[in-house]
Amino acid sequence: GLPASNHFAGRDKQKLYAEYRYLWPPCKLTGPMADDAVKHAEFMLYNRERFAGLSRTFPGVPWHLFGVISLLEMGLNFNGTILNGNPWNKKTTDFPPGLGPWKSYEEAAQWGFVHECKGWNFDWATIKWNDPGEYFYFLESWNGHNARTEPQYSLTTPHGASPYLYSGTGFYQKGKKQENPTRFNPDLVSQQPGCMAIALALKLKGVDLF
């Protein structure tokens, strides 16, 4: 595991695996996004069968993975695509642009999952989804590792703590990419819970993730 003084481990894949495995057991919800993480978990549980339908399309991929991605990209609704939250019934305008439209949230999600796996060279059928290292690496890769690269690395508190992953936990305080103008703002605080916070809220509600 990682020493306590070096939780956030650059971009090396194996070191990131170690980071997630090290931080998951002591992870705690904290701050205003902690309540939102609970709301997100409740939304996922209420709509579990819808996410499970996607899971059955990709045997072995857990239903909650699709729920976490959907919530991070779209919020508490099914109106967008898991690629970037843009409406699934129109061509996407945010990155990646010009894709779609699709006939439903499910069709867009299936297409988007395959698209992202190809883009990151992931074989979803061989990923160990019950390993927090591989699970959270996939989720952070979905959004990208910008919070771990210079100059962004030095602009999060603590340094290198991805808000997409850690917002709503004790492992993140501030620092986030902003729009208009687009730049990484060291004082901007994420206004949505991160993947690990939502996963922890699910765990606290009895979902066996790992």
VEXVO-303484 format. One line per 2 residues: number of its first residue (from 1); their letters; for each residue x, y, z of N, C-alpha, C. Coordinates in Angstrom, 3 decimals, always signed. Layout:
# residues N
NUM) A) X:Y:Z:X:Y:Z:X:Y:Z | ...;
//
This chain:
# residues 210
1) GL) +0.816:-1.201:+0.000:+0.000:+0.000:+0.000:+0.850:+1.252:+0.000 | +0.186:+2.387:-0.102:+0.865:+3.670:-0.116:+1.064:+4.179:+1.302;
3) PA) +2.160:+4.863:+1.562:+2.327:+5.482:+2.879:+1.314:+6.597:+3.075 | +0.958:+6.862:+4.315:-0.074:+7.860:+4.613:+0.282:+9.245:+4.096;
5) SN) +1.560:+9.526:+3.939:+1.981:+10.849:+3.486:+1.924:+11.003:+1.976 | +1.572:+9.956:+1.250:+1.581:+10.017:-0.218:+0.370:+9.287:-0.771;
7) HF) -0.831:+9.765:-0.408:-2.046:+9.113:-0.867:-2.224:+9.193:-2.376 | -1.862:+10.338:-2.966:-2.248:+10.599:-4.338:-1.057:+10.394:-5.261;
9) AG) -1.169:+9.406:-6.143:-0.003:+8.758:-6.722:+0.179:+8.989:-8.210 | +0.204:+10.242:-8.668:+0.511:+10.499:-10.067:-0.439:+9.834:-11.026;
11) RD) +0.116:+9.256:-12.101:-0.743:+8.615:-13.101:-0.323:+7.187:-13.424 | +0.690:+6.674:-12.751:+1.096:+5.296:-12.985:-0.052:+4.353:-12.607;
13) KQ) -0.405:+3.476:-13.511:-1.590:+2.644:-13.334:-1.515:+1.797:-12.073 | -0.392:+1.125:-11.848:-0.279:+0.259:-10.689:-0.283:+1.064:-9.387;
15) KL) +0.313:+2.250:-9.408:+0.295:+3.092:-8.213:-1.119:+3.610:-7.933 | -1.858:+3.899:-8.999:-3.235:+4.322:-8.808:-4.080:+3.185:-8.248;
17) YA) -3.871:+1.978:-8.748:-4.556:+0.820:-8.161:-4.310:+0.786:-6.658 | -3.035:+0.952:-6.274:-2.668:+0.907:-4.857:-3.329:+2.044:-4.090;
19) EY) -3.408:+3.228:-4.714:-4.047:+4.365:-4.055:-5.499:+4.068:-3.723 | -6.245:+3.599:-4.723:-7.665:+3.336:-4.501:-7.866:+2.250:-3.446;
21) RY) -7.074:+1.198:-3.506:-7.197:+0.120:-2.522:-6.858:+0.606:-1.120 | -5.893:+1.515:-1.034:-5.454:+2.047:+0.248:-6.498:+2.983:+0.851;
23) LW) -7.130:+3.812:+0.014:-8.027:+4.838:+0.509:-9.465:+4.365:+0.693 | -9.868:+3.315:+0.004:-11.261:+2.884:+0.094:-11.669:+2.465:+1.517;
25) PP) -10.910:+1.613:+2.209:-11.371:+1.160:+3.537:-11.582:+2.290:+4.545 | -10.693:+3.303:+4.629:-10.933:+4.361:+5.622:-11.799:+5.518:+5.110;
27) CK) -12.314:+5.417:+3.892:-13.055:+6.525:+3.292:-14.293:+6.860:+4.120 | -14.527:+8.167:+4.326:-15.702:+8.631:+5.053:-16.340:+9.794:+4.294;
29) LT) -17.665:+9.862:+4.360:-18.377:+10.979:+3.759:-18.222:+12.203:+4.646 | -18.050:+13.364:+4.015:-17.881:+14.587:+4.787:-18.250:+15.790:+3.931;
31) GP) -18.632:+16.888:+4.582:-18.930:+18.118:+3.867:-20.312:+18.111:+3.227 | -20.683:+19.215:+2.554:-22.031:+19.342:+1.982:-22.329:+18.315:+0.897;
33) MA) -21.319:+17.825:+0.205:-21.566:+16.847:-0.851:-21.863:+15.457:-0.305 | -21.640:+15.260:+0.999:-21.938:+13.959:+1.604:-23.440:+13.681:+1.548;
35) DD) -24.264:+14.693:+1.844:-25.712:+14.512:+1.767:-26.147:+14.227:+0.337 | -25.514:+14.898:-0.617:-25.839:+14.643:-2.020:-25.468:+13.224:-2.425;
37) AV) -24.365:+12.715:-1.891:-23.966:+11.340:-2.194:-25.041:+10.363:-1.737 | -25.632:+10.616:-0.586:-26.706:+9.758:-0.084:-27.925:+9.846:-1.005;
39) KH) -28.276:+11.055:-1.443:-29.394:+11.218:-2.371:-29.136:+10.470:-3.677 | -27.897:+10.537:-4.156:-27.544:+9.826:-5.381:-27.681:+8.319:-5.187;
41) AE) -27.243:+7.836:-4.039:-27.344:+6.403:-3.767:-28.806:+5.966:-3.706 | -29.646:+6.786:-3.109:-31.071:+6.465:-3.034:-31.696:+6.444:-4.428;
43) FM) -31.298:+7.387:-5.284:-31.778:+7.402:-6.665:-31.360:+6.130:-7.393 | -30.108:+5.717:-7.187:-29.618:+4.497:-7.828:-30.398:+3.277:-7.369;
45) LY) -30.652:+3.178:-6.085:-31.371:+2.017:-5.562:-32.813:+1.999:-6.058 | -33.435:+3.158:-6.154:-34.805:+3.237:-6.644:-34.880:+2.813:-8.108;
47) NR) -33.834:+3.125:-8.874:-33.794:+2.806:-10.312:-32.858:+1.633:-10.615 | -32.653:+0.790:-9.618:-31.673:-0.285:-9.754:-31.943:-1.169:-10.964;
49) ER) -33.187:-1.499:-11.223:-33.485:-2.413:-12.323:-33.113:-1.798:-13.671 | -33.235:-0.501:-13.779:-32.877:+0.147:-15.045:-31.380:+0.041:-15.285;
51) FA) -30.581:+0.261:-14.231:-29.136:+0.104:-14.367:-28.760:-1.364:-14.552 | -29.504:-2.242:-13.899:-29.234:-3.676:-14.038:-29.488:-4.143:-15.470;
53) GL) -30.436:-3.504:-16.155:-30.677:-3.851:-17.549:-29.448:-3.592:-18.403 | -28.750:-2.503:-18.125:-27.499:-2.223:-18.834:-26.448:-3.266:-18.472;
55) SR) -26.400:-3.623:-17.210:-25.422:-4.605:-16.752:-25.596:-5.937:-17.469 | -26.838:-6.325:-17.713:-27.077:-7.600:-18.404:-26.585:-7.561:-19.848;
57) TF) -26.467:-6.375:-20.412:-25.920:-6.236:-21.762:-24.423:-6.493:-21.784 | -23.766:-6.251:-20.651:-22.319:-6.438:-20.517:-22.066:-7.354:-19.318;
59) PG) -22.228:-8.667:-19.516:-22.144:-9.619:-18.394:-20.863:-9.435:-17.579 | -21.050:-9.371:-16.271:-19.927:-9.219:-15.367:-19.731:-7.800:-14.882;
61) VP) -20.229:-6.822:-15.653:-20.110:-5.419:-15.239:-21.224:-5.129:-14.231 | -20.897:-4.663:-13.030:-21.929:-4.482:-12.004:-22.882:-3.343:-12.323;
63) WH) -24.116:-3.501:-11.911:-25.147:-2.503:-12.190:-24.782:-1.132:-11.638 | -24.130:-1.122:-10.459:-23.859:+0.163:-9.824:-22.819:+0.980:-10.583;
65) LF) -21.989:+0.339:-11.407:-21.036:+1.111:-12.202:-21.773:+2.049:-13.146 | -22.810:+1.532:-13.812:-23.587:+2.374:-14.731:-24.314:+3.477:-13.962;
67) GV) -24.744:+3.164:-12.753:-25.401:+4.177:-11.947:-24.467:+5.302:-11.567 | -23.263:+4.963:-11.115:-22.301:+5.984:-10.704:-21.933:+6.879:-11.878;
69) IS) -21.629:+6.270:-13.035:-21.268:+7.070:-14.213:-22.427:+7.980:-14.620 | -23.637:+7.433:-14.634:-24.801:+8.226:-15.040:-24.988:+9.425:-14.129;
71) LL) -24.854:+9.215:-12.828:-25.062:+10.307:-11.885:-23.996:+11.375:-12.022 | -22.742:+10.965:-12.232:-21.669:+11.950:-12.391:-21.827:+12.757:-13.673;
73) EM) -22.319:+12.123:-14.732:-22.415:+12.803:-16.018:-23.756:+13.507:-16.224 | -24.815:+12.992:-15.598:-26.161:+13.467:-15.923:-26.945:+13.992:-14.735;
75) GL) -26.538:+13.673:-13.516:-27.342:+14.044:-12.368:-28.505:+13.081:-12.170 | -29.526:+13.525:-11.447:-30.631:+12.649:-11.051:-31.707:+12.595:-12.127;
77) NF) -31.352:+12.128:-13.310:-32.332:+11.992:-14.394:-31.793:+11.023:-15.429 | -32.629:+10.702:-16.410:-32.234:+9.818:-17.510:-32.342:+10.539:-18.851;
79) NG) -32.152:+11.839:-18.830:-32.323:+12.635:-20.048:-31.053:+12.785:-20.872 | -29.916:+12.377:-20.317:-28.657:+12.596:-20.999:-27.941:+11.309:-21.360;
81) TI) -26.747:+11.491:-21.912:-25.900:+10.366:-22.260:-24.754:+10.273:-21.267 | -24.319:+9.045:-20.981:-23.221:+8.862:-20.042:-21.893:+9.360:-20.616;
83) LN) -21.852:+9.712:-21.882:-20.626:+10.254:-22.464:-20.282:+11.617:-21.879 | -21.296:+12.478:-21.763:-21.013:+13.843:-21.305:-22.240:+14.559:-20.747;
85) GN) -23.341:+13.859:-20.592:-24.538:+14.474:-20.038:-25.419:+15.186:-21.038 | -24.975:+15.331:-22.297:-25.813:+15.974:-23.308:-27.053:+15.127:-23.585;
87) PW) -28.163:+15.746:-24.028:-29.383:+14.983:-24.310:-29.128:+13.851:-25.305 | -29.677:+12.683:-25.006:-29.410:+11.532:-25.874:-30.164:+11.612:-27.199;
89) NK) -31.201:+12.476:-27.277:-31.987:+12.559:-28.515:-31.471:+13.617:-29.477 | -30.266:+14.165:-29.179:-29.627:+15.135:-30.065:-28.154:+14.779:-30.204;
91) KT) -27.515:+15.310:-31.233:-26.072:+15.121:-31.359:-25.367:+15.807:-30.190 | -24.325:+15.183:-29.684:-23.593:+15.774:-28.572:-22.852:+17.027:-29.027;
93) TD) -22.778:+17.991:-28.123:-22.051:+19.229:-28.401:-20.801:+19.360:-27.537 | -20.834:+18.805:-26.320:-19.643:+18.789:-25.474:-18.761:+17.620:-25.866;
95) FP) -17.531:+17.593:-25.306:-16.610:+16.518:-25.659:-17.113:+15.183:-25.113 | -17.176:+14.134:-25.972:-16.890:+14.120:-27.408:-18.101:+14.612:-28.213;
97) PG) -17.884:+15.572:-29.127:-18.993:+16.173:-29.867:-19.376:+15.370:-31.104 | -20.592:+15.655:-31.605:-21.020:+15.124:-32.896:-21.479:+13.685:-32.892;
99) LG) -21.749:+13.125:-31.706:-22.188:+11.731:-31.622:-23.694:+11.670:-31.381 | -24.305:+10.538:-31.788:-25.742:+10.408:-31.626:-26.480:+11.010:-32.822;
101) PW) -27.780:+11.211:-32.672:-28.598:+10.928:-31.488:-28.933:+9.451:-31.354 | -29.573:+9.106:-30.217:-29.988:+7.739:-29.941:-31.484:+7.721:-29.640;
103) KS) -32.020:+6.526:-29.492:-33.465:+6.387:-29.290:-33.872:+6.386:-27.821 | -32.898:+6.191:-26.938:-33.228:+6.103:-25.520:-31.966:+6.289:-24.688;
105) YE) -32.147:+6.505:-23.395:-31.016:+6.552:-22.473:-30.219:+5.266:-22.549 | -30.928:+4.117:-22.584:-30.248:+2.828:-22.592:-29.399:+2.636:-23.847;
107) EA) -29.955:+2.979:-25.006:-29.193:+2.827:-26.242:-27.956:+3.717:-26.221 | -28.121:+4.952:-25.749:-26.983:+5.862:-25.663:-25.941:+5.348:-24.672;
109) AQ) -26.389:+4.787:-23.553:-25.467:+4.282:-22.534:-24.683:+3.077:-23.047 | -25.351:+2.186:-23.744:-24.657:+1.025:-24.300:-23.597:+1.471:-25.302;
111) WG) -23.969:+2.363:-26.187:-23.030:+2.870:-27.190:-21.884:+3.594:-26.504 | -22.202:+4.440:-25.530:-21.180:+5.216:-24.855:-20.201:+4.359:-24.086;
113) FV) -20.679:+3.291:-23.469:-19.798:+2.410:-22.708:-18.795:+1.735:-23.642 | -19.263:+1.238:-24.762:-18.364:+0.609:-25.737:-17.369:+1.630:-26.274;
115) HE) -17.856:+2.820:-26.581:-17.011:+3.894:-27.128:-15.884:+4.245:-26.158 | -16.211:+4.420:-24.886:-15.198:+4.805:-23.904:-14.209:+3.673:-23.645;
117) CK) -14.693:+2.450:-23.624:-13.787:+1.305:-23.433:-12.767:+1.235:-24.567 | -13.231:+1.457:-25.787:-12.304:+1.455:-26.930:-11.308:+2.604:-26.804;
119) GW) -11.796:+3.778:-26.400:-10.932:+4.934:-26.302:-9.822:+4.774:-25.286 | -10.103:+4.077:-24.196:-9.104:+3.853:-23.150:-8.426:+2.491:-23.269;
121) NF) -8.781:+1.750:-24.325:-8.219:+0.415:-24.535:-8.518:-0.506:-23.348 | -9.753:-0.420:-22.857:-10.203:-1.287:-21.776:-10.963:-2.477:-22.353;
123) DW) -10.713:-3.646:-21.818:-11.530:-4.821:-22.121:-12.442:-5.039:-20.931 | -13.684:-4.583:-21.040:-14.595:-4.620:-19.897:-14.806:-6.038:-19.380;
125) AT) -14.634:-7.045:-20.263:-14.880:-8.426:-19.853:-13.769:-8.986:-18.963 | -12.611:-8.347:-18.942:-11.498:-8.867:-18.141:-11.182:-7.991:-16.931;
127) IK) -11.867:-6.868:-16.790:-11.639:-6.007:-15.623:-12.192:-6.688:-14.376 | -11.429:-6.649:-13.293:-11.868:-7.217:-12.014:-12.714:-6.159:-11.306;
129) WN) -14.009:-6.183:-11.539:-14.894:-5.153:-11.029:-15.063:-5.214:-9.513 | -14.723:-6.352:-8.909:-14.816:-6.458:-7.456:-13.532:-6.026:-6.756;
131) DP) -12.601:-5.477:-7.511:-11.358:-4.929:-6.968:-11.483:-3.409:-6.969 | -11.459:-2.752:-5.790:-11.596:-1.285:-5.788:-10.525:-0.580:-6.606;
133) GE) -9.334:-1.193:-6.741:-8.291:-0.595:-7.562:-8.719:-0.464:-9.007 | -9.182:-1.560:-9.600:-9.572:-1.537:-11.008:-10.890:-0.800:-11.213;
135) YF) -11.801:-0.913:-10.258:-13.109:-0.252:-10.355:-12.949:+1.270:-10.402 | -12.212:+1.834:-9.448:-12.074:+3.284:-9.392:-11.123:+3.809:-10.460;
137) YF) -10.169:+2.983:-10.896:-9.318:+3.414:-12.006:-10.166:+3.612:-13.265 | -11.082:+2.688:-13.517:-11.972:+2.816:-14.672:-12.796:+4.094:-14.559;
139) LE) -13.338:+4.352:-13.381:-14.196:+5.524:-13.211:-13.422:+6.827:-13.368 | -12.241:+6.913:-12.796:-11.479:+8.143:-12.955:-11.027:+8.318:-14.403;
141) SW) -10.699:+7.233:-15.075:-10.311:+7.310:-16.482:-11.460:+7.832:-17.332 | -12.685:+7.493:-16.960:-13.858:+7.956:-17.709:-13.850:+9.474:-17.834;
143) NG) -13.483:+10.135:-16.756:-13.437:+11.600:-16.751:-12.081:+12.134:-17.190 | -11.040:+11.316:-17.063:-9.687:+11.756:-17.383:-8.896:+12.042:-16.124;
145) HN) -7.583:+12.076:-16.269:-6.693:+12.207:-15.113:-6.089:+13.606:-15.010 | -6.839:+14.628:-15.460:-6.296:+15.985:-15.495:-5.905:+16.503:-14.119;
147) AR) -6.619:+16.088:-13.081:-6.312:+16.587:-11.745:-4.976:+16.068:-11.239 | -4.369:+15.125:-11.969:-3.112:+14.531:-11.525:-1.923:+14.986:-12.376;
149) TE) -2.134:+15.925:-13.256:-1.050:+16.377:-14.128:-0.761:+17.850:-13.888 | +0.434:+18.261:-14.172:+0.798:+19.680:-14.026:+0.127:+20.506:-15.124;
151) PQ) -0.321:+21.763:-14.824:-0.222:+22.407:-13.510:-1.359:+22.051:-12.569 | -2.338:+21.264:-13.066:-3.492:+20.973:-12.241:-3.106:+20.247:-10.955;
153) YS) -2.073:+19.409:-11.016:-1.694:+18.622:-9.852:-1.478:+19.512:-8.635 | -0.834:+20.654:-8.834:-0.508:+21.538:-7.722:-1.675:+22.435:-7.331;
155) LT) -2.815:+22.332:-8.031:-3.924:+23.242:-7.793:-5.095:+22.595:-7.064 | -5.025:+21.317:-6.771:-6.053:+20.708:-5.936:-5.556:+20.640:-4.504;
157) TP) -6.480:+20.595:-3.576:-6.142:+20.429:-2.164:-6.866:+19.199:-1.645 | -6.139:+18.147:-1.226:-4.684:+17.955:-1.360:-4.273:+17.863:-2.840;
159) HG) -2.980:+18.006:-3.111:-2.486:+17.933:-4.480:-2.827:+16.586:-5.101 | -3.373:+16.633:-6.307:-3.627:+15.406:-7.051:-4.912:+14.695:-6.692;
161) AS) -5.746:+15.301:-5.833:-6.996:+14.656:-5.433:-8.095:+14.978:-6.436 | -8.438:+14.034:-7.284:-9.433:+14.266:-8.327:-10.812:+14.526:-7.723;
163) PY) -11.446:+15.675:-8.010:-12.795:+15.904:-7.490:-13.811:+14.922:-8.063 | -13.586:+14.471:-9.307:-14.501:+13.502:-9.923:-14.561:+12.230:-9.096;
165) LY) -13.463:+11.914:-8.438:-13.406:+10.701:-7.639:-13.701:+10.966:-6.169 | -13.111:+12.033:-5.593:-13.063:+12.163:-4.140:-13.954:+13.246:-3.541;
167) SG) -14.635:+14.045:-4.343:-15.517:+15.061:-3.783:-16.567:+14.405:-2.878 | -16.767:+15.001:-1.703:-17.710:+14.430:-0.750:-17.071:+13.501:+0.255;
169) TG) -15.756:+13.309:+0.139:-15.017:+12.498:+1.103:-13.968:+13.379:+1.781 | -13.328:+12.820:+2.807:-12.282:+13.546:+3.494:-11.004:+13.681:+2.708;
171) FY) -10.962:+13.093:+1.494:-9.753:+13.129:+0.672:-9.734:+14.276:-0.326 | -10.746:+15.130:-0.298:-10.802:+16.256:-1.242:-11.326:+17.491:-0.526;
173) QK) -10.704:+18.633:-0.806:-11.172:+19.901:-0.242:-11.585:+20.889:-1.336 | -10.694:+21.129:-2.325:-11.035:+22.104:-3.345:-10.113:+21.948:-4.547;
175) GK) -10.462:+22.687:-5.616:-9.734:+22.630:-6.879:-10.553:+21.898:-7.923 | -10.878:+22.594:-9.023:-11.733:+21.988:-10.046:-11.637:+22.795:-11.334;
177) KQ) -11.832:+22.130:-12.453:-11.882:+22.816:-13.740:-13.158:+23.638:-13.831 | -13.042:+24.878:-14.285:-14.189:+25.746:-14.459:-14.408:+26.043:-15.934;
179) EN) -15.567:+26.611:-16.238:-15.887:+27.034:-17.600:-15.945:+28.559:-17.650 | -15.732:+29.123:-18.834:-15.908:+30.563:-19.093:-15.147:+31.464:-18.125;
181) PT) -13.832:+31.608:-18.216:-12.964:+30.870:-19.153:-12.626:+29.489:-18.609 | -12.316:+28.580:-19.528:-11.973:+27.226:-19.127:-10.569:+27.201:-18.539;
183) RF) -10.480:+26.889:-17.286:-9.184:+26.756:-16.632:-9.374:+25.985:-15.337 | -8.283:+25.535:-14.751:-8.354:+24.822:-13.490:-8.246:+25.838:-12.360;
185) NP) -9.292:+25.944:-11.558:-9.386:+26.952:-10.511:-9.068:+26.307:-9.157 | -7.992:+26.734:-8.477:-7.607:+26.094:-7.213:-8.571:+26.356:-6.071;
187) DL) -9.456:+27.368:-6.223:-10.382:+27.714:-5.149:-11.808:+27.240:-5.407 | -12.037:+26.691:-6.587:-13.375:+26.207:-6.919:-13.608:+24.857:-6.246;
189) VS) -14.758:+24.719:-5.597:-15.104:+23.479:-4.907:-16.154:+22.735:-5.720 | -15.942:+21.456:-5.946:-16.884:+20.655:-6.709:-18.257:+20.666:-6.053;
191) QQ) -19.289:+20.817:-6.879:-20.660:+20.851:-6.379:-21.412:+19.555:-6.672 | -20.664:+18.481:-6.845:-21.296:+17.176:-6.981:-20.428:+16.154:-6.258;
193) PG) -21.038:+15.125:-5.699:-20.246:+14.092:-5.030:-19.453:+13.287:-6.045 | -18.281:+12.829:-5.638:-17.447:+12.031:-6.519:-17.808:+10.553:-6.481;
195) CM) -17.137:+9.806:-7.336:-17.434:+8.374:-7.479:-17.278:+7.618:-6.162 | -16.199:+7.902:-5.433:-15.968:+7.160:-4.201:-17.001:+7.511:-3.144;
197) AI) -17.451:+8.760:-3.114:-18.482:+9.160:-2.163:-19.794:+8.431:-2.444 | -20.174:+8.354:-3.707:-21.416:+7.653:-4.064:-21.291:+6.172:-3.748;
199) AL) -20.131:+5.592:-4.062:-19.912:+4.183:-3.761:-19.999:+3.927:-2.254 | -19.433:+4.830:-1.467:-19.497:+4.668:-0.023:-20.936:+4.779:+0.479;
201) AL) -21.703:+5.727:-0.072:-23.108:+5.850:+0.315:-23.876:+4.579:-0.016 | -23.572:+3.950:-1.139:-24.196:+2.668:-1.479:-23.813:+1.592:-0.472;
203) KL) -22.532:+1.568:-0.111:-22.063:+0.589:+0.871:-22.796:+0.764:+2.198 | -22.975:+2.014:+2.624:-23.649:+2.283:+3.891:-25.121:+1.871:+3.843;
205) KG) -25.669:+1.764:+2.623:-27.051:+1.312:+2.466:-27.148:-0.184:+2.182 | -26.029:-0.881:+2.347:-26.060:-2.326:+2.275:-25.696:-2.948:+0.947;
207) VD) -25.232:-2.153:-0.027:-24.835:-2.700:-1.320:-23.428:-3.285:-1.198 | -23.264:-4.518:-1.618:-21.957:-5.191:-1.562:-21.193:-4.896:-2.843;
209) LF) -20.301:-3.894:-2.781:-19.552:-3.494:-3.971:-18.333:-4.363:-4.173 | -17.555:-4.587:-3.122:-16.287:-5.287:-3.264:-16.189:-6.396:-2.221;
//
